[in-house]
Amino acid sequence: MRALIAAATGLALAFALVLTITALGSPAGTTSPKPLLTTVPSHP
């Protein structure tokens, strides 16, 4: 019975954490206007 209570408590805490993060929303940010500079390796 203790295991069931512990599992229910953990599930409730995880659900509350998800709801809190969802309520806060994603941080406002912008993407960089510059593309990532990558190089293609030369073929041997």
All heavy atoms as atom14 arrays in JSON, in Angstrom:
{
  "sequence": "MRALIAAATGLALAFALVLTITALGSPAGTTSPKPLLTTVPSHP",
  "atom14_mask": [
    [1, 1, 1, 1, 1, 1, 1, 1, 0, 0, 0, 0, 0, 0],
    [1, 1, 1, 1, 1, 1, 1, 1, 1, 1, 1, 0, 0, 0],
    [1, 1, 1, 1, 1, 0, 0, 0, 0, 0, 0, 0, 0, 0],
    [1, 1, 1, 1, 1, 1, 1, 1, 0, 0, 0, 0, 0, 0],
    [1, 1, 1, 1, 1, 1, 1, 1, 0, 0, 0, 0, 0, 0],
    [1, 1, 1, 1, 1, 0, 0, 0, 0, 0, 0, 0, 0, 0],
    [1, 1, 1, 1, 1, 0, 0, 0, 0, 0, 0, 0, 0, 0],
    [1, 1, 1, 1, 1, 0, 0, 0, 0, 0, 0, 0, 0, 0],
    [1, 1, 1, 1, 1, 1, 1, 0, 0, 0, 0, 0, 0, 0],
    [1, 1, 1, 1, 0, 0, 0, 0, 0, 0, 0, 0, 0, 0],
    [1, 1, 1, 1, 1, 1, 1, 1, 0, 0, 0, 0, 0, 0],
    [1, 1, 1, 1, 1, 0, 0, 0, 0, 0, 0, 0, 0, 0],
    [1, 1, 1, 1, 1, 1, 1, 1, 0, 0, 0, 0, 0, 0],
    [1, 1, 1, 1, 1, 0, 0, 0, 0, 0, 0, 0, 0, 0],
    [1, 1, 1, 1, 1, 1, 1, 1, 1, 1, 1, 0, 0, 0],
    [1, 1, 1, 1, 1, 0, 0, 0, 0, 0, 0, 0, 0, 0],
    [1, 1, 1, 1, 1, 1, 1, 1, 0, 0, 0, 0, 0, 0],
    [1, 1, 1, 1, 1, 1, 1, 0, 0, 0, 0, 0, 0, 0],
    [1, 1, 1, 1, 1, 1, 1, 1, 0, 0, 0, 0, 0, 0],
    [1, 1, 1, 1, 1, 1, 1, 0, 0, 0, 0, 0, 0, 0],
    [1, 1, 1, 1, 1, 1, 1, 1, 0, 0, 0, 0, 0, 0],
    [1, 1, 1, 1, 1, 1, 1, 0, 0, 0, 0, 0, 0, 0],
    [1, 1, 1, 1, 1, 0, 0, 0, 0, 0, 0, 0, 0, 0],
    [1, 1, 1, 1, 1, 1, 1, 1, 0, 0, 0, 0, 0, 0],
    [1, 1, 1, 1, 0, 0, 0, 0, 0, 0, 0, 0, 0, 0],
    [1, 1, 1, 1, 1, 1, 0, 0, 0, 0, 0, 0, 0, 0],
    [1, 1, 1, 1, 1, 1, 1, 0, 0, 0, 0, 0, 0, 0],
    [1, 1, 1, 1, 1, 0, 0, 0, 0, 0, 0, 0, 0, 0],
    [1, 1, 1, 1, 0, 0, 0, 0, 0, 0, 0, 0, 0, 0],
    [1, 1, 1, 1, 1, 1, 1, 0, 0, 0, 0, 0, 0, 0],
    [1, 1, 1, 1, 1, 1, 1, 0, 0, 0, 0, 0, 0, 0],
    [1, 1, 1, 1, 1, 1, 0, 0, 0, 0, 0, 0, 0, 0],
    [1, 1, 1, 1, 1, 1, 1, 0, 0, 0, 0, 0, 0, 0],
    [1, 1, 1, 1, 1, 1, 1, 1, 1, 0, 0, 0, 0, 0],
    [1, 1, 1, 1, 1, 1, 1, 0, 0, 0, 0, 0, 0, 0],
    [1, 1, 1, 1, 1, 1, 1, 1, 0, 0, 0, 0, 0, 0],
    [1, 1, 1, 1, 1, 1, 1, 1, 0, 0, 0, 0, 0, 0],
    [1, 1, 1, 1, 1, 1, 1, 0, 0, 0, 0, 0, 0, 0],
    [1, 1, 1, 1, 1, 1, 1, 0, 0, 0, 0, 0, 0, 0],
    [1, 1, 1, 1, 1, 1, 1, 0, 0, 0, 0, 0, 0, 0],
    [1, 1, 1, 1, 1, 1, 1, 0, 0, 0, 0, 0, 0, 0],
    [1, 1, 1, 1, 1, 1, 0, 0, 0, 0, 0, 0, 0, 0],
    [1, 1, 1, 1, 1, 1, 1, 1, 1, 1, 0, 0, 0, 0],
    [1, 1, 1, 1, 1, 1, 1, 0, 0, 0, 0, 0, 0, 0]
  ],
  "atom14_positions": [
    [[0.82, -1.19, 0.0], [0.0, 0.0, 0.0], [0.87, 1.26, 0.0], [0.51, 2.26, -0.6], [-0.91, -0.03, 1.24], [-1.96, 1.01, 1.25], [-3.13, 0.7, -0.06], [-4.22, 2.06, 0.12], [0.0, 0.0, 0.0], [0.0, 0.0, 0.0], [0.0, 0.0, 0.0], [0.0, 0.0, 0.0], [0.0, 0.0, 0.0], [0.0, 0.0, 0.0]],
    [[2.01, 1.19, 0.7], [2.91, 2.34, 0.72], [3.45, 2.66, -0.65], [3.63, 3.82, -1.0], [4.09, 2.07, 1.67], [3.79, 2.34, 3.1], [5.09, 2.34, 3.87], [4.88, 1.78, 5.21], [5.85, 1.58, 6.06], [7.09, 1.83, 5.75], [5.57, 1.09, 7.25], [0.0, 0.0, 0.0], [0.0, 0.0, 0.0], [0.0, 0.0, 0.0]],
    [[3.72, 1.61, -1.42], [4.25, 1.82, -2.77], [3.22, 2.52, -3.65], [3.57, 3.39, -4.46], [4.66, 0.5, -3.39], [0.0, 0.0, 0.0], [0.0, 0.0, 0.0], [0.0, 0.0, 0.0], [0.0, 0.0, 0.0], [0.0, 0.0, 0.0], [0.0, 0.0, 0.0], [0.0, 0.0, 0.0], [0.0, 0.0, 0.0], [0.0, 0.0, 0.0]],
    [[1.97, 2.18, -3.47], [0.9, 2.81, -4.25], [0.76, 4.29, -3.88], [0.61, 5.15, -4.75], [-0.42, 2.08, -4.0], [-1.62, 2.56, -4.82], [-1.35, 2.36, -6.3], [-2.87, 1.81, -4.41], [0.0, 0.0, 0.0], [0.0, 0.0, 0.0], [0.0, 0.0, 0.0], [0.0, 0.0, 0.0], [0.0, 0.0, 0.0], [0.0, 0.0, 0.0]],
    [[0.86, 4.59, -2.6], [0.78, 5.98, -2.15], [1.99, 6.76, -2.65], [1.86, 7.9, -3.11], [0.69, 6.03, -0.61], [-0.64, 5.44, -0.15], [0.84, 7.46, -0.09], [-0.76, 5.24, 1.34], [0.0, 0.0, 0.0], [0.0, 0.0, 0.0], [0.0, 0.0, 0.0], [0.0, 0.0, 0.0], [0.0, 0.0, 0.0], [0.0, 0.0, 0.0]],
    [[3.16, 6.16, -2.6], [4.37, 6.83, -3.08], [4.29, 7.09, -4.59], [4.67, 8.16, -5.06], [5.6, 5.99, -2.75], [0.0, 0.0, 0.0], [0.0, 0.0, 0.0], [0.0, 0.0, 0.0], [0.0, 0.0, 0.0], [0.0, 0.0, 0.0], [0.0, 0.0, 0.0], [0.0, 0.0, 0.0], [0.0, 0.0, 0.0], [0.0, 0.0, 0.0]],
    [[3.77, 6.13, -5.34], [3.63, 6.31, -6.78], [2.62, 7.41, -7.09], [2.85, 8.24, -7.98], [3.21, 5.0, -7.42], [0.0, 0.0, 0.0], [0.0, 0.0, 0.0], [0.0, 0.0, 0.0], [0.0, 0.0, 0.0], [0.0, 0.0, 0.0], [0.0, 0.0, 0.0], [0.0, 0.0, 0.0], [0.0, 0.0, 0.0], [0.0, 0.0, 0.0]],
    [[1.51, 7.43, -6.37], [0.5, 8.47, -6.58], [1.04, 9.85, -6.22], [0.78, 10.83, -6.91], [-0.74, 8.15, -5.77], [0.0, 0.0, 0.0], [0.0, 0.0, 0.0], [0.0, 0.0, 0.0], [0.0, 0.0, 0.0], [0.0, 0.0, 0.0], [0.0, 0.0, 0.0], [0.0, 0.0, 0.0], [0.0, 0.0, 0.0], [0.0, 0.0, 0.0]],
    [[1.81, 9.93, -5.15], [2.41, 11.2, -4.75], [3.41, 11.69, -5.79], [3.42, 12.87, -6.16], [3.1, 11.06, -3.39], [2.15, 10.58, -2.43], [3.66, 12.37, -2.9], [0.0, 0.0, 0.0], [0.0, 0.0, 0.0], [0.0, 0.0, 0.0], [0.0, 0.0, 0.0], [0.0, 0.0, 0.0], [0.0, 0.0, 0.0], [0.0, 0.0, 0.0]],
    [[4.25, 10.79, -6.28], [5.22, 11.16, -7.3], [4.54, 11.6, -8.59], [4.97, 12.57, -9.23], [0.0, 0.0, 0.0], [0.0, 0.0, 0.0], [0.0, 0.0, 0.0], [0.0, 0.0, 0.0], [0.0, 0.0, 0.0], [0.0, 0.0, 0.0], [0.0, 0.0, 0.0], [0.0, 0.0, 0.0], [0.0, 0.0, 0.0], [0.0, 0.0, 0.0]],
    [[3.48, 10.92, -8.97], [2.75, 11.29, -10.17], [2.09, 12.66, -10.01], [2.12, 13.48, -10.93], [1.69, 10.23, -10.48], [0.92, 10.39, -11.78], [1.88, 10.32, -12.97], [-0.13, 9.32, -11.91], [0.0, 0.0, 0.0], [0.0, 0.0, 0.0], [0.0, 0.0, 0.0], [0.0, 0.0, 0.0], [0.0, 0.0, 0.0], [0.0, 0.0, 0.0]],
    [[1.54, 12.91, -8.84], [0.91, 14.21, -8.59], [1.94, 15.34, -8.62], [1.69, 16.41, -9.16], [0.19, 14.19, -7.25], [0.0, 0.0, 0.0], [0.0, 0.0, 0.0], [0.0, 0.0, 0.0], [0.0, 0.0, 0.0], [0.0, 0.0, 0.0], [0.0, 0.0, 0.0], [0.0, 0.0, 0.0], [0.0, 0.0, 0.0], [0.0, 0.0, 0.0]],
    [[3.12, 15.09, -8.05], [4.17, 16.11, -8.06], [4.67, 16.37, -9.48], [4.91, 17.51, -9.87], [5.34, 15.69, -7.16], [5.07, 15.77, -5.67], [6.24, 15.19, -4.88], [4.81, 17.21, -5.26], [0.0, 0.0, 0.0], [0.0, 0.0, 0.0], [0.0, 0.0, 0.0], [0.0, 0.0, 0.0], [0.0, 0.0, 0.0], [0.0, 0.0, 0.0]],
    [[4.84, 15.31, -10.26], [5.28, 15.47, -11.65], [4.24, 16.24, -12.45], [4.58, 17.12, -13.25], [5.54, 14.11, -12.27], [0.0, 0.0, 0.0], [0.0, 0.0, 0.0], [0.0, 0.0, 0.0], [0.0, 0.0, 0.0], [0.0, 0.0, 0.0], [0.0, 0.0, 0.0], [0.0, 0.0, 0.0], [0.0, 0.0, 0.0], [0.0, 0.0, 0.0]],
    [[2.97, 15.94, -12.23], [1.89, 16.64, -12.94], [1.86, 18.11, -12.55], [1.69, 18.99, -13.39], [0.56, 15.96, -12.64], [-0.57, 16.45, -13.49], [-0.59, 16.22, -14.85], [-1.61, 17.16, -12.92], [-1.63, 16.68, -15.64], [-2.67, 17.62, -13.7], [-2.67, 17.38, -15.06], [0.0, 0.0, 0.0], [0.0, 0.0, 0.0], [0.0, 0.0, 0.0]],
    [[2.05, 18.4, -11.26], [2.07, 19.78, -10.79], [3.26, 20.54, -11.38], [3.14, 21.71, -11.74], [2.14, 19.81, -9.26], [0.0, 0.0, 0.0], [0.0, 0.0, 0.0], [0.0, 0.0, 0.0], [0.0, 0.0, 0.0], [0.0, 0.0, 0.0], [0.0, 0.0, 0.0], [0.0, 0.0, 0.0], [0.0, 0.0, 0.0], [0.0, 0.0, 0.0]],
    [[4.4, 19.87, -11.52], [5.58, 20.51, -12.12], [5.34, 20.84, -13.58], [5.67, 21.93, -14.04], [6.79, 19.58, -11.97], [8.12, 20.12, -12.51], [8.55, 21.34, -11.72], [9.18, 19.04, -12.45], [0.0, 0.0, 0.0], [0.0, 0.0, 0.0], [0.0, 0.0, 0.0], [0.0, 0.0, 0.0], [0.0, 0.0, 0.0], [0.0, 0.0, 0.0]],
    [[4.72, 19.93, -14.3], [4.41, 20.17, -15.71], [3.43, 21.33, -15.84], [3.59, 22.2, -16.71], [3.85, 18.89, -16.37], [3.25, 19.19, -17.73], [4.95, 17.84, -16.5], [0.0, 0.0, 0.0], [0.0, 0.0, 0.0], [0.0, 0.0, 0.0], [0.0, 0.0, 0.0], [0.0, 0.0, 0.0], [0.0, 0.0, 0.0], [0.0, 0.0, 0.0]],
    [[2.41, 21.37, -15.0], [1.45, 22.47, -15.05], [2.11, 23.81, -14.72], [1.78, 24.83, -15.33], [0.3, 22.2, -14.08], [-0.74, 21.19, -14.55], [-1.82, 21.01, -13.48], [-1.36, 21.59, -15.86], [0.0, 0.0, 0.0], [0.0, 0.0, 0.0], [0.0, 0.0, 0.0], [0.0, 0.0, 0.0], [0.0, 0.0, 0.0], [0.0, 0.0, 0.0]],
    [[3.03, 23.81, -13.77], [3.72, 25.04, -13.41], [4.58, 25.55, -14.56], [4.55, 26.74, -14.89], [4.61, 24.8, -12.16], [3.79, 24.32, -11.1], [5.3, 26.08, -11.74], [0.0, 0.0, 0.0], [0.0, 0.0, 0.0], [0.0, 0.0, 0.0], [0.0, 0.0, 0.0], [0.0, 0.0, 0.0], [0.0, 0.0, 0.0], [0.0, 0.0, 0.0]],
    [[5.31, 24.66, -15.19], [6.15, 25.05, -16.32], [5.29, 25.53, -17.48], [5.61, 26.52, -18.15], [7.07, 23.88, -16.75], [8.09, 23.61, -15.64], [7.76, 24.17, -18.06], [8.92, 22.38, -15.87], [0.0, 0.0, 0.0], [0.0, 0.0, 0.0], [0.0, 0.0, 0.0], [0.0, 0.0, 0.0], [0.0, 0.0, 0.0], [0.0, 0.0, 0.0]],
    [[4.17, 24.87, -17.7], [3.26, 25.29, -18.77], [2.67, 26.66, -18.47], [2.52, 27.49, -19.37], [2.14, 24.25, -18.94], [2.72, 22.97, -19.18], [1.23, 24.6, -20.1], [0.0, 0.0, 0.0], [0.0, 0.0, 0.0], [0.0, 0.0, 0.0], [0.0, 0.0, 0.0], [0.0, 0.0, 0.0], [0.0, 0.0, 0.0], [0.0, 0.0, 0.0]],
    [[2.33, 26.92, -17.22], [1.73, 28.2, -16.85], [2.73, 29.34, -17.01], [2.36, 30.45, -17.38], [1.21, 28.14, -15.42], [0.0, 0.0, 0.0], [0.0, 0.0, 0.0], [0.0, 0.0, 0.0], [0.0, 0.0, 0.0], [0.0, 0.0, 0.0], [0.0, 0.0, 0.0], [0.0, 0.0, 0.0], [0.0, 0.0, 0.0], [0.0, 0.0, 0.0]],
    [[3.99, 29.08, -16.74], [5.01, 30.11, -16.87], [5.27, 30.44, -18.33], [5.65, 31.56, -18.66], [6.32, 29.67, -16.2], [6.27, 29.55, -14.68], [7.59, 29.01, -14.16], [5.97, 30.9, -14.04], [0.0, 0.0, 0.0], [0.0, 0.0, 0.0], [0.0, 0.0, 0.0], [0.0, 0.0, 0.0], [0.0, 0.0, 0.0], [0.0, 0.0, 0.0]],
    [[5.1, 29.49, -19.19], [5.3, 29.71, -20.62], [6.77, 29.59, -21.0], [7.66, 29.51, -20.16], [0.0, 0.0, 0.0], [0.0, 0.0, 0.0], [0.0, 0.0, 0.0], [0.0, 0.0, 0.0], [0.0, 0.0, 0.0], [0.0, 0.0, 0.0], [0.0, 0.0, 0.0], [0.0, 0.0, 0.0], [0.0, 0.0, 0.0], [0.0, 0.0, 0.0]],
    [[7.0, 29.59, -22.29], [8.37, 29.49, -22.77], [9.04, 30.85, -22.69], [8.39, 31.88, -22.85], [8.39, 28.95, -24.2], [7.69, 29.86, -25.04], [0.0, 0.0, 0.0], [0.0, 0.0, 0.0], [0.0, 0.0, 0.0], [0.0, 0.0, 0.0], [0.0, 0.0, 0.0], [0.0, 0.0, 0.0], [0.0, 0.0, 0.0], [0.0, 0.0, 0.0]],
    [[10.32, 30.88, -22.47], [11.02, 32.16, -22.4], [11.02, 32.87, -23.76], [11.12, 32.22, -24.8], [12.44, 31.78, -21.98], [12.59, 30.36, -22.36], [11.22, 29.76, -22.26], [0.0, 0.0, 0.0], [0.0, 0.0, 0.0], [0.0, 0.0, 0.0], [0.0, 0.0, 0.0], [0.0, 0.0, 0.0], [0.0, 0.0, 0.0], [0.0, 0.0, 0.0]],
    [[10.89, 34.17, -23.72], [10.89, 34.94, -24.96], [12.32, 35.01, -25.49], [13.24, 35.39, -24.79], [10.36, 36.33, -24.69], [0.0, 0.0, 0.0], [0.0, 0.0, 0.0], [0.0, 0.0, 0.0], [0.0, 0.0, 0.0], [0.0, 0.0, 0.0], [0.0, 0.0, 0.0], [0.0, 0.0, 0.0], [0.0, 0.0, 0.0], [0.0, 0.0, 0.0]],
    [[12.47, 34.63, -26.72], [13.79, 34.66, -27.32], [13.68, 34.79, -28.82], [12.62, 34.58, -29.4], [0.0, 0.0, 0.0], [0.0, 0.0, 0.0], [0.0, 0.0, 0.0], [0.0, 0.0, 0.0], [0.0, 0.0, 0.0], [0.0, 0.0, 0.0], [0.0, 0.0, 0.0], [0.0, 0.0, 0.0], [0.0, 0.0, 0.0], [0.0, 0.0, 0.0]],
    [[14.76, 35.14, -29.42], [14.76, 35.26, -30.88], [15.87, 34.38, -31.43], [16.85, 34.08, -30.74], [15.0, 36.71, -31.31], [16.24, 37.16, -30.76], [13.89, 37.63, -30.82], [0.0, 0.0, 0.0], [0.0, 0.0, 0.0], [0.0, 0.0, 0.0], [0.0, 0.0, 0.0], [0.0, 0.0, 0.0], [0.0, 0.0, 0.0], [0.0, 0.0, 0.0]],
    [[15.71, 34.03, -32.67], [16.75, 33.24, -33.32], [17.78, 34.18, -33.92], [17.48, 35.34, -34.22], [16.15, 32.35, -34.42], [15.47, 33.17, -35.35], [15.18, 31.33, -33.83], [0.0, 0.0, 0.0], [0.0, 0.0, 0.0], [0.0, 0.0, 0.0], [0.0, 0.0, 0.0], [0.0, 0.0, 0.0], [0.0, 0.0, 0.0], [0.0, 0.0, 0.0]],
    [[18.94, 33.69, -34.12], [20.02, 34.49, -34.69], [19.77, 34.72, -36.17], [19.42, 33.8, -36.89], [21.35, 33.77, -34.49], [22.37, 34.47, -35.16], [0.0, 0.0, 0.0], [0.0, 0.0, 0.0], [0.0, 0.0, 0.0], [0.0, 0.0, 0.0], [0.0, 0.0, 0.0], [0.0, 0.0, 0.0], [0.0, 0.0, 0.0], [0.0, 0.0, 0.0]],
    [[19.94, 35.94, -36.64], [19.75, 36.19, -38.08], [20.87, 35.59, -38.93], [20.7, 35.37, -40.11], [19.74, 37.71, -38.18], [20.5, 38.17, -37.0], [20.26, 37.15, -35.91], [0.0, 0.0, 0.0], [0.0, 0.0, 0.0], [0.0, 0.0, 0.0], [0.0, 0.0, 0.0], [0.0, 0.0, 0.0], [0.0, 0.0, 0.0], [0.0, 0.0, 0.0]],
    [[22.01, 35.33, -38.31], [23.14, 34.77, -39.05], [23.03, 33.25, -39.07], [22.75, 32.62, -38.05], [24.45, 35.15, -38.39], [24.74, 36.64, -38.4], [26.07, 36.93, -37.75], [26.36, 38.41, -37.74], [27.62, 38.71, -37.06], [0.0, 0.0, 0.0], [0.0, 0.0, 0.0], [0.0, 0.0, 0.0], [0.0, 0.0, 0.0], [0.0, 0.0, 0.0]],
    [[23.26, 32.62, -40.24], [23.24, 31.16, -40.27], [24.49, 30.59, -39.6], [25.49, 31.27, -39.46], [23.23, 30.84, -41.77], [23.87, 32.03, -42.39], [23.51, 33.21, -41.53], [0.0, 0.0, 0.0], [0.0, 0.0, 0.0], [0.0, 0.0, 0.0], [0.0, 0.0, 0.0], [0.0, 0.0, 0.0], [0.0, 0.0, 0.0], [0.0, 0.0, 0.0]],
    [[24.38, 29.35, -39.2], [25.55, 28.69, -38.61], [26.56, 28.44, -39.71], [26.23, 27.97, -40.8], [25.13, 27.36, -37.97], [24.22, 27.47, -36.74], [23.81, 26.08, -36.31], [24.93, 28.18, -35.62], [0.0, 0.0, 0.0], [0.0, 0.0, 0.0], [0.0, 0.0, 0.0], [0.0, 0.0, 0.0], [0.0, 0.0, 0.0], [0.0, 0.0, 0.0]],
    [[27.78, 28.78, -39.41], [28.85, 28.58, -40.39], [29.42, 27.18, -40.23], [30.07, 26.88, -39.23], [29.94, 29.64, -40.22], [29.47, 31.08, -40.41], [30.63, 32.04, -40.09], [28.96, 31.31, -41.81], [0.0, 0.0, 0.0], [0.0, 0.0, 0.0], [0.0, 0.0, 0.0], [0.0, 0.0, 0.0], [0.0, 0.0, 0.0], [0.0, 0.0, 0.0]],
    [[29.15, 26.35, -41.18], [29.67, 24.99, -41.12], [30.45, 24.72, -42.39], [30.22, 25.33, -43.43], [28.52, 23.95, -41.02], [27.66, 24.12, -42.15], [27.74, 24.16, -39.73], [0.0, 0.0, 0.0], [0.0, 0.0, 0.0], [0.0, 0.0, 0.0], [0.0, 0.0, 0.0], [0.0, 0.0, 0.0], [0.0, 0.0, 0.0], [0.0, 0.0, 0.0]],
    [[31.36, 23.81, -42.31], [32.16, 23.45, -43.48], [31.96, 21.98, -43.78], [31.78, 21.16, -42.88], [33.66, 23.71, -43.24], [34.06, 22.98, -42.09], [33.94, 25.19, -43.03], [0.0, 0.0, 0.0], [0.0, 0.0, 0.0], [0.0, 0.0, 0.0], [0.0, 0.0, 0.0], [0.0, 0.0, 0.0], [0.0, 0.0, 0.0], [0.0, 0.0, 0.0]],
    [[31.97, 21.67, -45.04], [31.85, 20.27, -45.47], [33.26, 19.71, -45.6], [34.11, 20.33, -46.24], [31.12, 20.19, -46.82], [31.03, 18.75, -47.3], [29.74, 20.82, -46.72], [0.0, 0.0, 0.0], [0.0, 0.0, 0.0], [0.0, 0.0, 0.0], [0.0, 0.0, 0.0], [0.0, 0.0, 0.0], [0.0, 0.0, 0.0], [0.0, 0.0, 0.0]],
    [[33.52, 18.57, -44.98], [34.86, 18.0, -45.12], [35.17, 17.63, -46.56], [34.28, 17.19, -47.31], [34.84, 16.76, -44.22], [33.4, 16.48, -43.98], [32.65, 17.74, -44.17], [0.0, 0.0, 0.0], [0.0, 0.0, 0.0], [0.0, 0.0, 0.0], [0.0, 0.0, 0.0], [0.0, 0.0, 0.0], [0.0, 0.0, 0.0], [0.0, 0.0, 0.0]],
    [[36.41, 17.84, -46.95], [36.79, 17.52, -48.33], [36.85, 16.01, -48.51], [37.19, 15.26, -47.6], [38.15, 18.12, -48.65], [39.13, 17.6, -47.76], [0.0, 0.0, 0.0], [0.0, 0.0, 0.0], [0.0, 0.0, 0.0], [0.0, 0.0, 0.0], [0.0, 0.0, 0.0], [0.0, 0.0, 0.0], [0.0, 0.0, 0.0], [0.0, 0.0, 0.0]],
    [[36.49, 15.58, -49.71], [36.51, 14.16, -50.01], [37.94, 13.71, -50.27], [38.71, 14.43, -50.92], [35.64, 13.85, -51.23], [34.19, 14.12, -50.97], [33.43, 13.34, -50.16], [33.37, 15.1, -51.42], [32.2, 13.83, -50.13], [32.13, 14.89, -50.87], [0.0, 0.0, 0.0], [0.0, 0.0, 0.0], [0.0, 0.0, 0.0], [0.0, 0.0, 0.0]],
    [[38.3, 12.55, -49.79], [39.69, 12.07, -50.0], [39.95, 11.68, -51.44], [39.13, 11.37, -52.21], [39.79, 10.85, -49.09], [38.41, 10.44, -48.78], [37.53, 11.63, -48.98], [0.0, 0.0, 0.0], [0.0, 0.0, 0.0], [0.0, 0.0, 0.0], [0.0, 0.0, 0.0], [0.0, 0.0, 0.0], [0.0, 0.0, 0.0], [0.0, 0.0, 0.0]]
  ]
}
